[in-house]
Amino acid sequence: MFFEWCVSFFLFSVRRATPIVYLRPNEWGWVRGLPQTIISVLFGWWGLPWGFIYTPMAIFTNMSGGCDVTHQVVAQMHEMDAPTS
């Protein structure tokens, strides 16, 4: 999983992803993304026009439990294990 945060400064906004986070089977993703959600809620709205676009996207991703990249990570691990000719 990764989570997103958004910070804006008047005329520009930055939306970035966290490093990949491992969630245990009984762990809720939205709880792990709460710090990034709080940052986005407090500091994401202030850029025009992208703050109003990026901030809801980041909040939605985090409150949905993050972005699941398990398949991509597993595929990359298999590529690294594949023998080279």
ZIPE-V291766 format. One record per backbone hydrogen bond with DSSP energy under -1.0 kcal/mol. CO is the residue of the C=O (numbers start at 1). NH is the residue of the N-H. If there is no record, write none. Layout:
co:nh
CO:NH
CO:NH
This chain:
co:nh
1:21
2:67
3:18
5:16
7:14
9:11
9:12
10:48
12:9
14:7
16:5
24:27
28:32
29:33
31:34
33:37
34:38
35:39
36:40
37:41
38:42
39:43
40:44
43:8
47:51
50:54
51:55
53:57
54:58
55:59
56:60
57:61
58:62
59:63
60:64
61:66
62:65
67:2
69:73
70:74
71:75
72:76
73:77
74:78
75:79
76:80
77:81
78:82
